[in-house]
Amino acid sequence: MLGLAKPVWNISGYALLALVALAPVTFGAVMPWAWAMCAVLCGVILLVAALPTILDYGAPAPDWLALRWPAALCAVALVWALFQLSPWPAAWQYPIWSVTRDVLGRPLTGAVSLNPAAGLEIITRWLMYAAIFVVAYVWGQDAKRSMRALNALVIVATVYAFYGLIVLFAGSDLVLWIHKPMYQLDVTGPFINKNNFASYLGAALVIAIGLLLRRIMHDATGAGVHEFWRRLIALLTGRALYLTVAVIVLFTALLLTHSRAGLASFVVGFVVLLVLLRLAGLLQGKMFFWGAGVMAAVLIALFFLSGEGVFSRMVSDGEPARPQLYTLVMNAIADRPWLGSGLGSFPQIFQIYRTEDIPPEFFTERAHSVYLETMLELGIPAALALFAGLGWLICRMGASVTADARHRTIPAVCSAAVVVLCVHSLVDFPLQIPGITMTFAWLLGLGAARLR
């Protein structure tokens, strides 16, 4: 079997890339059947790749020690989430289990978690994301494959954006085969929620801009001003035409989602991208300002052409129930700061803690802040361990742009893209949408593969 593992990993990586890229088609894989199917396929792909690796000395040999601290911190959160499903110790069980026993008048097996069934589902998704990360980390050791994967994600995201624009301008209220329950005047692509699509678009747009700037720096620099502009125009309308179209389509669709947080998180990711490219030495001297200036000018022009809706939302008041919602979450965290209420328990927590100042017609299954909801459900210590593990890995990825001289663009665009998703998650829930989190895990794997 010597040498079999490498081609198996190659095929497995492309298969998983296709799954990650196509996952948003099923409404972001939010339906149980969609994410369950993705989880099974991820497990099968990882198993197929792992079997010959175990038996074959020709297997890829990435540096697993580089991941030891992020992995250990994330493992703490996973182990605690599993422990929350257990019924012991009885004193740690969520109080509602005791109340339910008293009401029913009979014994009832409880748990530390308020909703163990929902917790088990989320843990299953976490394991799916871990499998995606592992495959991407091993597969991404080949920088050429990583670049192909990034280009593929940009192309697929552009198709989703183009589809969303067609639906909007056609006056249709359909998302695939169902009618939109909301956001009929916004671009949502294959997603139901416009803010989730905005987050996905922002991450893809940052990648597209990074790849385009890389092409510009490689093919159009090193000449006088007139020659530079000639080469630039030739590049944008020739070899890099698909990236030019991608930037225009993705940014136009992002604006027409009318998502304030989506646009703001993209801006943060764009700034991070420019800083990382500067640190990597890809945008030196005047080219840093030329590259940033030209790209900013194009984005500003597109904003004025199609950003009226998002501008009107910027100057309008926010959602009336959002402050009350955050207060509710903070009160619930204060009641169980160490143990948490269990993964997936927020819908029940919302009903338990809702107050009269929250409109009676208002209901949500999300806290509209991934960080607050995670601290509520996991407890503060386990949540901080999870945040520290992921944050450590992202910072290492960003720092690696100065270490990997040949392939500095990969960690730069991966870091900037995941920053978009992380920033948006401060005030929304993109990283709770399986189709987006699968992309997040894939980008983390590709970026971590460049750690040196």
Secondary structure, 3 states (H helix, E strand, C coil): CCCCHHHHHHHHHHHHHHHHHHHHHCHHHCCHHHHHHHHHHHHHHHHHHHHHHHHCCCCCCCCHHHHHHHHHHHHHHHHHHHHCCCCCCHHHCCHHHHHHHHHHCCCCCCCCCCCHHHHHHHHHHHHHHHHHHHHHHHHCCCHHHHHHHHHHHHHHHHHHHHHHHHHHHCCCCEECCEECCCCCCCCCCCCCCHHHHHHHHHHHHHHHHHHHHHHHHHHCCCCCHHHHHHHHHHHHCCCCHHHHHHHHHHHHHHHHCCCHHHHHHHHHHHHHHHHHHHHCCCCCCHHHHHHHHHHHHHHHHHHHHHCHHHHHHHCCCCCCCHHHHHHHHHHHHHHCCCCCCCCCCHHHHHHHHCCCCCCCCCCCCCCCCHHHHHHHHHCHHHHHHHHHHHHHHHHHHHHHHHCCCCCCHHHHHHHHHHHHHHHHCCCCCHHHCHHHHHHHHHHHHHHHCCCC
